[in-house]
Amino acid sequence: MVNLAADVLTPAAVRLGRTARDKRDAVDQCGRLLVEIGAVQPPYQAAMHEREESMPTYIGEGVAIPHGTDESRRHVLRTALGVLQFPDGVDWDGNRVTVCITIAADGDQHIKLLSALAAVLLDPAKAAQLRGAMDVETVLSLLNPTDEETPA
């Protein structure tokens, strides 16, 4: 498992127990979170919707990974992740999403982040823990495992 840097996913970037009217609202919340934590400039949010229109970001296990287009990387101020949990679920083109992990990354860093996230999110047990997380510490421990928790 790849360890994500602790400054990429901070406690301030985890929002649990959210609600969203629909996918558009969920993506808007993801974009606002990235702006709030100083990871992107506001135009990045519109690019997240462009990405959804061209290539939906649902990856399975109730998880979507909203992020901007290649062109929108110029609006990225720093590499960061945000986690938004929607316990009641959001319809994502016919799939039920309960966790959005939003990405802001410049250059090829988004590929490294996606690879690291896939190791966790494609594990049904870990994805279930993430969907049911009741506190920020659980989310951080799943996505930022300590060296002791990371298999050699």
N, C-alpha and C positions, 0 to 999 in steps of 0.2 A: 504494500500500500504506500502511496506517495503522501508525504506529509505536506499539507498546505501551510505556508508561512502564517504565523499567528497575526501578522499585520494585514494579511489579505482578508481574513474573516475575523472581525472583532465583535465583542458583545453588542456594541451599538448597532451593528448591521443585522441583528437577528430580531425578527418580529413574529411573535407567536400569537395564535388565537385571532387571526384576522378574518375579515369577510370581504368578499368581492361579488359584485353584481354579475360579472361575466369575465371572459378572458381579457377583454380590453381594459377593464377596471383593474384586474390583477397586474397586467403589464404596466399600466400607469403607476400603480403603487410600487412596482419594482423600480421603475425609472426614477420616481421621486426619492426612493430610499438611496439610490446611488448618488443622486444630487446632494441629498442631506448629509451623507457621510463624506462628501468632498471627493468622490471618485470620478465624477463626470460633470460636464457642462450640460445645461438643460436641453440642447438640441439632440443629445443622445437618446432621449426618451422617444422621440418621433422615429428614430432609426430602429428602435426595438420593435415598433409596430410594423415597420417595413420588413424586418427580418421575419416576423410571424407570418406576414402575407406571402413571402417568397418561400420560406422553409419553416414550418411550425417547429417549436422547440420542445414539444412533449417527448420524453425519452422512455417512458414506461414507469411502472411501480408508483404511479401517482405523482410523478415528478416532471416538472418542466424547467428548462434552463433558458429563460429569456435573456437575450443579449442583442447588441446592435449589429449593424452591417459592417462589412470591411471598411467602407467609406467613413463610417461614424467613429472610427478609432481616433481621429483627430480631436474628438471631444473628450477623450479619456485623459483624466488628470493623473490617475494612479491606478494600479491594478488592485481590484477589490472584488469581493463576493458579498452578496446580501442574501439572506434567507427569510422568506415569508411563508408562514404556515397558514393554510386555510382549512381548518378542521371540517367545515361543512362541504368542502370541495367546490371546485369551479369547473364548469363545462369547458373543455379545451378541445373543440372540434370533435365532440363525441366521446372524449376521454375525460375521466374525473381526475383533476389535479388537486392535491392537498398541500403540496410543497413546491414553491418556486425558488430556485437558486439562481439569482441574477448575477451576471458577470460583466465586469468592466475590465478590459485588458487591452494593452497596446501591443503592436507587433504580433509575434507568434505566441505570446504568453497565453492566449485563450486556449490554444491547443493543449498546452501543458495543464492548464486548469481543468479542462474537460476530461483529460485522461485521469487526473487525480480524482475528480468527482465520480467518474464512471466506476472506479474501484469500489466506492462506497455505495453509490446509488443503484448499481445493478446487482447488488447483493440483497435479495429479498428481505432478509432478517434486519439488515442495517437500514434499508429503506423504510421498513415498518417502524423501527425505532425512531427514525427521523419524523415520519408522519405523526407519530403519537407523542412526540417530545412535549413535556410539560414545563421545561425550563431551558433557559439559554445555555446552561452548562452542558446539558445533554447534547444539544446541537453542536456546540463547539468540540466536545470530545469525540463525536462521530466524524466530523469533518476536519478537525485538527488533532488527530490522535497523538498522544505523547510517544516518545521513543519506546517506552516500555510496552505500549499497546500495539506498536507496529511490528509485524512479523519480520524476521531477518531474511 
